[in-house]
Amino acid sequence: MGSTDMTQMPHAVCIPYPAQGHINPMLNLAKLLHHRGFHVTFVNTEYNHSRLLRSRGPSSLNGLPSFQFRTIPDGLPPSDADATQDVPALCQSTQKSCLPYFRDLLERLNEESARSGSPPVSCVVSDGVMSFTLDAAEAVSVPEVLFWTTSLCGFMGYVQYRSLIDRGLAPLKDASYLTNGYLDTVVDWIPGMTNIRLRDLPSFIRTTDPDDPMVDFCLVETERAKRASAIVLDALKAMLPPIYTLGPLHLLTEQLPSNDTRSIGSNLWKEDQGCLEWLDSKSPSSVVYVNFGSVTVMSPTQLVEFAWGLANSGRTFLWVIRPDLVAIGGFLTHSGWNSTIESITAGVPVVCWPFFAEQQMNCRYSCQEWGIGMEIDGDVKRDEVERQVRELMEGERGKEMKRKAMEWKEMAREATRPSGSSCLNLDEVIDKVLLSPRRD
């Protein structure tokens, strides 16, 4: 593409929160924008950029003339090369430290545009919890979309934090409120949501500290979200404008014609392709897939209980463990949103063991609203793991969950067809927000 053509392209700067479960969906969205004619600058932290180079190879982030990678510091001190960074520390650091680095990057990109013929920045697409970017987008007078990588029910849960505090439901009076039944208090005033208990809401609210840093972080991020030009989610159906649901994003990117962005990946850990060959040797719907995501931490006791429960179930399983697909018939999951929506789009029911954040909300909806899941108690026991895995793979309830999951799979396919709701919403976000002048 010549410099004249390049100059005329809209230029989206995409910046995810620096964790695996946020980078993946943002990269999918960036690829979709690139396919629709955008020049894309994808911004990782320096730490994650180094990890990606190690996991995917030294040339993996060279990019394309119209799809480039840049970095900013995350503000944290150096750590082990492949360590999972502490979530509260990372949240505090990005919120307080990253704005000047990102603002300088936007200015440099515009300076380079004047010299090299690359397009100037025309819009910013930022992770929903990287809202410091709103100030940077305002400084260069471009619109900004916040991409919340949570579920819609999870996002709505975070939005309630201020009301929970104002109504005296949080913080908890003391630690006994975690076990005395208080968390079963029904919250009946959230629009569009019924029979929600305190324990179903994003877990950071279960604190006794009136100055809890994660609660403060969530309050700031949800308040700032009101300033965005629009909010998008990787989901199937919208509840409130100006929220646009664009998912499942991985189904949309699978439909892209073969192009150079297919080689661009986002796995912070080195991939092992051998498991795919092993899965191909198994019968359809015969394998339990076990994955607790990129952040979940379990104790040695919990690890042993899960292992024995899986072994005692007698079912073949594939357990993906961090180092620090027709065969799949069930998914033992931490209920992160990426895992949940991938299960839905594959028509695979789930056994849920939520860990933190909005995973409790995703678990509640998977089990109670969508009918595709069962929950394992937080104090995991091998007998319960065995029972639920057997039910998932062999029992009548498991068959009903499979039927429901297949219904959701078809809805996901419908949403991502060319005339489906997610494709139409993506077109609307592009036309009405990203390609339109900023409205203050």
C-alpha positions as CSV (number, residue, x, y, z in Angstrom):
1,M,0.0,0.0,0.0
2,G,1.4,3.4,-1.0
3,S,1.9,6.2,1.5
4,T,-1.0,8.2,0.0
5,D,-3.4,5.3,0.6
6,M,-1.9,4.8,4.0
7,T,-2.4,8.4,5.0
8,Q,-6.1,8.1,4.3
9,M,-6.7,5.1,6.5
10,P,-8.4,5.6,9.9
11,H,-5.9,4.9,12.7
12,A,-7.1,3.0,15.8
13,V,-4.8,2.7,18.8
14,C,-5.8,-0.4,20.8
15,I,-4.6,-0.9,24.3
16,P,-5.6,-3.9,26.5
17,Y,-5.3,-4.3,30.2
18,P,-2.0,-6.2,30.6
19,A,-3.3,-9.6,31.4
20,Q,-3.8,-12.7,29.1
21,G,-7.6,-12.7,29.4
22,H,-7.8,-9.0,28.3
23,I,-5.1,-9.2,25.5
24,N,-6.8,-12.0,23.6
25,P,-10.2,-10.3,23.0
26,M,-8.6,-6.9,22.3
27,L,-6.4,-8.5,19.6
28,N,-9.5,-10.1,18.1
29,L,-11.2,-6.7,18.0
30,A,-8.1,-5.1,16.5
31,K,-8.0,-7.7,13.7
32,L,-11.6,-7.0,12.9
33,L,-10.9,-3.3,12.7
34,H,-7.9,-3.9,10.5
35,H,-10.0,-6.1,8.2
36,R,-12.4,-3.1,7.8
37,G,-9.7,-0.8,6.6
38,F,-8.1,0.6,9.9
39,H,-4.5,1.1,10.4
40,V,-3.9,-0.5,13.9
41,T,-1.4,0.3,16.6
42,F,-1.6,-2.4,19.3
43,V,-0.1,-1.3,22.6
44,N,1.3,-3.8,25.1
45,T,3.2,-3.2,28.3
46,E,7.0,-3.6,27.9
47,Y,6.8,-6.6,30.3
48,N,4.2,-8.4,28.2
49,H,5.8,-7.5,24.9
50,S,9.0,-9.3,26.1
51,R,6.9,-12.3,27.2
52,L,5.2,-12.5,23.8
53,L,8.6,-12.4,22.1
54,R,9.8,-15.3,24.2
55,S,6.6,-17.4,23.8
56,R,6.0,-16.8,20.1
57,G,9.5,-16.0,18.7
58,P,11.6,-12.9,18.0
59,S,9.8,-12.0,14.8
60,S,6.3,-12.6,16.0
61,L,5.5,-8.9,16.8
62,N,7.1,-7.4,13.6
63,G,3.5,-6.7,12.5
64,L,2.5,-5.4,9.1
65,P,2.8,-1.9,7.5
66,S,-0.7,-1.3,8.7
67,F,-0.7,-3.3,11.9
68,Q,2.1,-2.3,14.3
69,F,3.0,-3.0,17.9
70,R,4.2,-0.4,20.5
71,T,4.9,-0.5,24.2
72,I,4.5,1.6,27.3
73,P,5.8,0.8,30.9
74,D,3.4,-0.6,33.4
75,G,4.9,1.3,36.3
76,L,5.8,-1.8,38.3
77,P,9.3,-2.8,39.4
78,P,11.0,-5.6,37.4
79,S,9.7,-9.1,38.2
80,D,10.4,-12.7,37.1
81,A,10.3,-13.1,33.3
82,D,7.1,-15.2,33.2
83,A,5.5,-14.4,36.5
84,T,1.7,-13.7,36.6
85,Q,1.7,-10.1,37.9
86,D,-0.2,-9.3,41.0
87,V,-3.7,-8.0,40.0
88,P,-4.2,-5.3,42.7
89,A,-0.7,-3.9,42.2
90,L,-1.1,-3.9,38.4
91,C,-4.5,-2.1,38.7
92,Q,-3.1,0.6,40.9
93,S,0.0,1.0,38.8
94,T,-1.9,1.3,35.4
95,Q,-4.4,3.7,36.9
96,K,-1.9,6.0,38.5
97,S,1.2,5.7,36.3
98,C,0.4,5.0,32.7
99,L,-1.3,8.2,31.4
100,P,1.8,10.2,30.6
101,Y,3.4,7.3,28.8
102,F,0.3,6.7,26.7
103,R,-0.2,10.4,26.0
104,D,3.4,10.7,24.8
105,L,2.9,7.6,22.6
106,L,-0.1,9.2,20.9
107,E,1.9,12.4,20.3
108,R,4.8,10.4,18.8
109,L,2.4,8.5,16.5
110,N,1.1,11.8,15.2
111,E,4.6,13.2,14.8
112,E,5.6,10.1,12.8
113,S,2.5,10.6,10.7
114,A,3.7,14.0,9.6
115,R,7.1,12.7,8.7
116,S,6.4,9.3,7.2
117,G,3.0,9.4,5.7
118,S,1.4,7.0,8.1
119,P,-2.1,8.0,9.2
120,P,-2.6,10.2,12.3
121,V,-4.4,8.7,15.2
122,S,-8.1,9.0,14.6
123,C,-9.6,6.9,17.5
124,V,-8.6,5.0,20.7
125,V,-10.0,1.6,21.7
126,S,-9.1,0.9,25.3
127,D,-9.8,-1.8,27.8
128,G,-12.6,-0.8,30.1
129,V,-10.3,-0.7,33.1
130,M,-7.6,1.4,31.4
131,S,-9.8,4.5,31.5
132,F,-6.8,6.8,32.0
133,T,-6.7,6.6,28.2
134,L,-9.8,8.8,28.1
135,D,-7.7,11.8,29.1
136,A,-5.1,11.0,26.4
137,A,-7.8,10.7,23.7
138,E,-9.3,14.0,24.8
139,A,-5.9,15.6,24.5
140,V,-5.6,14.7,20.8
141,S,-9.3,15.3,20.2
142,V,-10.3,11.8,19.0
143,P,-13.2,9.5,20.0
144,E,-12.6,6.6,22.4
145,V,-14.4,3.3,22.8
146,L,-14.0,1.4,26.1
147,F,-14.0,-2.3,25.6
148,W,-15.1,-4.1,28.8
149,T,-13.8,-7.7,28.4
150,T,-16.2,-8.8,31.2
151,S,-19.7,-10.3,30.6
152,L,-22.5,-7.8,30.5
153,C,-23.8,-9.2,33.8
154,G,-20.4,-8.7,35.3
155,F,-20.1,-5.1,34.0
156,M,-23.6,-4.4,35.5
157,G,-22.3,-5.9,38.8
158,Y,-19.4,-3.5,38.9
159,V,-21.6,-0.6,38.2
160,Q,-23.6,-1.3,41.4
161,Y,-20.6,-0.9,43.7
162,R,-21.5,2.8,44.5
163,S,-25.1,1.9,45.3
164,L,-24.0,-1.0,47.5
165,I,-21.9,1.3,49.5
166,D,-24.5,4.1,49.6
167,R,-27.2,1.6,50.8
168,G,-24.9,0.3,53.6
169,L,-24.5,-3.2,52.1
170,A,-20.7,-2.8,51.8
171,P,-18.1,-2.9,53.1
172,L,-18.8,-5.9,55.4
173,K,-19.0,-5.1,59.1
174,D,-16.5,-7.8,60.0
175,A,-15.1,-11.1,58.7
176,S,-18.0,-13.1,60.1
177,Y,-20.2,-11.7,57.4
178,L,-18.4,-13.9,54.9
179,T,-19.8,-17.1,56.5
180,N,-22.9,-16.1,58.5
181,G,-25.3,-16.1,55.6
182,Y,-25.1,-12.3,55.0
183,L,-23.8,-12.9,51.4
184,D,-27.1,-14.5,50.6
185,T,-28.8,-11.1,50.9
186,V,-30.9,-10.6,47.8
187,V,-30.1,-7.4,45.8
188,D,-33.4,-6.8,44.0
189,W,-32.9,-3.3,42.5
190,I,-30.4,-3.9,39.6
191,P,-32.1,-3.2,36.3
192,G,-32.8,-6.3,34.3
193,M,-31.4,-8.7,36.9
194,T,-33.4,-10.8,39.4
195,N,-32.6,-12.9,42.4
196,I,-29.0,-11.7,42.5
197,R,-27.3,-12.2,45.9
198,L,-24.4,-10.3,47.3
199,R,-22.3,-13.4,46.8
200,D,-23.0,-13.3,43.1
201,L,-21.7,-9.8,42.6
202,P,-18.0,-9.2,41.6
203,S,-16.0,-10.5,44.6
204,F,-14.0,-7.3,45.4
205,I,-17.0,-6.0,47.3
206,R,-16.6,-8.7,50.0
207,T,-14.2,-6.6,52.0
208,T,-14.2,-5.1,55.5
209,D,-11.9,-2.3,54.5
210,P,-13.7,1.0,53.7
211,D,-10.6,2.0,51.7
212,D,-10.1,-1.2,49.9
213,P,-7.9,-0.5,46.9
214,M,-9.7,-2.8,44.5
215,V,-13.1,-1.4,45.4
216,D,-11.8,2.1,44.9
217,F,-10.3,1.0,41.5
218,C,-13.7,-0.3,40.4
219,L,-15.5,2.8,41.5
220,V,-13.1,5.0,39.5
221,E,-13.3,2.9,36.4
222,T,-17.1,2.6,36.3
223,E,-17.5,6.3,36.9
224,R,-15.0,7.2,34.2
225,A,-16.8,4.9,31.8
226,K,-19.6,7.4,31.5
227,R,-17.1,9.7,29.6
228,A,-16.5,7.2,26.8
229,S,-17.8,7.8,23.3
230,A,-19.2,4.2,23.5
231,I,-18.8,1.0,25.4
232,V,-18.4,-2.4,23.7
233,L,-18.6,-5.9,25.1
234,D,-17.7,-9.4,23.8
235,A,-21.3,-10.6,24.3
236,L,-24.4,-11.6,22.4
237,K,-27.1,-9.1,23.3
238,A,-27.2,-5.5,24.5
239,M,-29.2,-4.2,27.4
240,L,-28.5,-0.4,27.5
241,P,-27.2,2.2,25.0
242,P,-24.5,3.3,24.3
243,I,-23.4,-0.3,24.9
244,Y,-22.6,-2.4,21.8
245,T,-22.3,-6.2,22.0
246,L,-19.8,-7.5,19.4
247,G,-19.3,-11.1,20.4
248,P,-18.3,-13.8,20.3
249,L,-15.3,-12.0,18.8
250,H,-13.3,-15.2,18.2
251,L,-16.1,-16.4,15.9
252,L,-16.0,-13.1,14.0
253,T,-12.2,-13.3,13.5
254,E,-12.5,-16.9,12.4
255,Q,-14.6,-15.6,9.4
256,L,-11.8,-13.2,8.2
257,P,-10.3,-14.3,4.9
258,S,-6.8,-15.6,5.1
259,N,-4.5,-12.7,5.6
260,D,-1.3,-11.7,7.4
261,T,-2.9,-11.0,10.7
262,R,-3.7,-14.7,11.2
263,S,-0.1,-15.2,12.3
264,I,-0.4,-12.5,15.0
265,G,-1.0,-14.2,18.3
266,S,-1.3,-13.2,22.0
267,N,-0.4,-16.2,24.1
268,L,2.0,-15.1,26.9
269,W,2.9,-18.8,27.5
270,K,4.6,-21.0,24.9
271,E,1.9,-23.1,23.1
272,D,2.0,-26.9,23.0
273,Q,0.4,-28.3,19.8
274,G,0.8,-31.9,21.0
275,C,-2.4,-31.8,23.0
276,L,-4.4,-31.1,19.8
277,E,-3.1,-34.3,18.2
278,W,-4.0,-36.1,21.3
279,L,-7.5,-34.6,21.3
280,D,-8.0,-35.6,17.6
281,S,-7.4,-39.2,18.7
282,K,-10.4,-39.1,21.1
283,S,-14.1,-39.7,20.4
284,P,-16.4,-36.7,20.1
285,S,-17.6,-35.3,23.4
286,S,-15.6,-37.7,25.4
287,V,-13.0,-35.4,27.0
288,V,-13.3,-33.1,30.0
289,Y,-11.3,-29.9,29.4
290,V,-9.9,-28.4,32.6
291,N,-8.5,-24.8,32.6
292,F,-8.6,-22.3,35.4
293,G,-7.3,-19.4,33.4
294,S,-4.2,-17.1,33.6
295,V,-4.7,-15.6,37.1
296,T,-6.5,-18.2,39.3
297,V,-4.3,-19.4,42.2
298,M,-5.2,-22.6,44.1
299,S,-3.6,-24.2,47.1
300,P,-1.8,-27.5,47.0
301,T,-4.8,-29.1,48.8
302,Q,-7.2,-27.8,46.2
303,L,-5.0,-29.0,43.4
304,V,-4.9,-32.5,44.9
305,E,-8.7,-32.6,45.4
306,F,-9.3,-31.6,41.8
307,A,-6.8,-34.1,40.6
308,W,-8.2,-37.0,42.5
309,G,-11.8,-36.0,41.7
310,L,-11.0,-36.0,38.0
311,A,-9.1,-39.3,38.2
312,N,-11.9,-41.0,40.2
313,S,-14.5,-39.9,37.7
314,G,-13.1,-42.3,35.2
315,R,-13.4,-39.8,32.4
316,T,-10.6,-38.8,30.1
317,F,-9.5,-35.3,30.8
318,L,-7.1,-32.7,29.5
319,W,-5.9,-30.3,32.2
320,V,-4.0,-27.2,31.1
321,I,-1.7,-26.0,33.9
322,R,0.4,-22.8,33.8
323,P,4.2,-23.4,34.4
324,D,4.7,-20.7,37.5
325,L,-11.5,-29.7,19.8
326,V,-14.3,-31.8,18.9
327,A,-13.3,-34.3,21.5
328,I,-14.2,-32.0,24.3
329,G,-17.6,-32.8,25.9
330,G,-17.3,-30.8,29.1
331,F,-15.3,-27.9,30.6
332,L,-14.2,-27.5,34.3
333,T,-13.6,-23.8,34.4
334,H,-12.9,-20.8,36.7
335,S,-15.8,-19.0,34.9
336,G,-13.6,-16.3,33.4
337,W,-15.6,-14.6,30.6
338,N,-13.3,-15.7,27.8
339,S,-13.7,-19.3,28.9
340,T,-17.4,-19.0,29.4
341,I,-18.2,-17.5,26.0
342,E,-15.8,-20.0,24.3
343,S,-17.8,-22.8,26.0
344,I,-21.1,-21.3,24.8
345,T,-19.9,-20.9,21.2
346,A,-18.7,-24.5,21.2
347,G,-21.9,-25.9,22.7
348,V,-20.0,-27.3,25.7
349,P,-21.6,-27.4,29.2
350,V,-19.4,-26.3,32.2
351,V,-18.6,-27.2,35.8
352,C,-17.8,-23.9,37.5
353,W,-15.3,-23.1,40.2
354,P,-15.2,-19.3,40.3
355,F,-12.1,-17.6,41.8
356,F,-12.5,-13.8,41.9
357,A,-13.8,-10.6,40.3
358,E,-16.9,-11.1,38.1
359,Q,-16.4,-14.9,37.8
360,Q,-19.0,-15.4,40.5
361,M,-21.5,-13.6,38.4
362,N,-20.6,-15.6,35.3
363,C,-21.0,-18.8,37.3
364,R,-24.4,-17.7,38.6
365,Y,-25.7,-16.9,35.1
366,S,-24.2,-20.1,33.6
367,C,-25.9,-22.2,36.2
368,Q,-29.1,-20.4,37.0
369,E,-30.0,-18.3,33.9
370,W,-28.5,-20.0,30.9
371,G,-28.8,-23.6,32.1
372,I,-25.4,-24.7,30.9
373,G,-23.4,-25.2,34.2
374,M,-23.0,-26.6,37.7
375,E,-21.0,-25.0,40.5
376,I,-18.4,-26.6,42.7
377,D,-18.2,-25.3,46.2
378,G,-15.2,-23.0,46.9
379,D,-13.9,-25.5,49.5
380,V,-13.4,-28.1,46.8
381,K,-13.6,-31.8,47.7
382,R,-12.6,-34.7,45.4
383,D,-16.0,-36.5,45.9
384,E,-17.9,-33.5,44.6
385,V,-15.5,-33.1,41.7
386,E,-16.0,-36.7,40.8
387,R,-19.8,-36.5,41.1
388,Q,-20.2,-33.4,39.1
389,V,-17.9,-34.6,36.3
390,R,-19.8,-37.8,36.1
391,E,-23.1,-35.9,35.9
392,L,-21.7,-33.6,33.3
393,M,-20.6,-36.3,31.0
394,E,-23.1,-39.1,31.7
395,G,-26.1,-37.9,33.7
396,E,-29.5,-36.6,32.7
397,R,-28.7,-33.1,34.0
398,G,-25.6,-33.1,31.9
399,K,-27.6,-34.1,28.8
400,E,-30.0,-31.2,29.5
401,M,-27.1,-28.8,29.9
402,K,-25.6,-30.0,26.7
403,R,-28.9,-29.3,24.9
404,K,-29.0,-25.8,26.3
405,A,-25.4,-25.2,25.4
406,M,-26.1,-26.2,21.8
407,E,-29.0,-23.7,21.7
408,W,-26.6,-21.0,22.9
409,K,-24.1,-22.1,20.3
410,E,-26.6,-21.6,17.5
411,M,-27.5,-18.1,18.9
412,A,-23.8,-17.3,18.9
413,R,-23.5,-18.4,15.2
414,E,-26.5,-16.3,14.3
415,A,-25.1,-13.2,16.0
416,T,-21.9,-13.4,14.1
417,R,-23.3,-14.1,10.6
418,P,-22.9,-11.2,8.2
419,S,-26.4,-9.9,9.0
420,G,-26.2,-10.9,12.6
421,S,-26.5,-8.5,15.6
422,S,-22.8,-8.5,16.4
423,C,-21.7,-7.7,12.8
424,L,-24.3,-5.0,12.6
425,N,-23.2,-3.6,15.9
426,L,-19.6,-3.6,14.8
427,D,-20.5,-1.7,11.7
428,E,-22.5,0.8,13.8
429,V,-19.6,1.3,16.3
430,I,-17.3,2.0,13.3
431,D,-19.6,4.3,11.4
432,K,-21.2,6.2,14.3
433,V,-18.3,6.4,16.8
434,L,-14.8,5.5,15.5
435,L,-15.2,7.3,12.1
436,S,-17.1,10.2,13.6
437,P,-15.7,13.4,15.1
438,R,-15.3,13.4,18.9
439,R,-18.3,14.6,20.8
440,D,-17.5,16.2,24.2
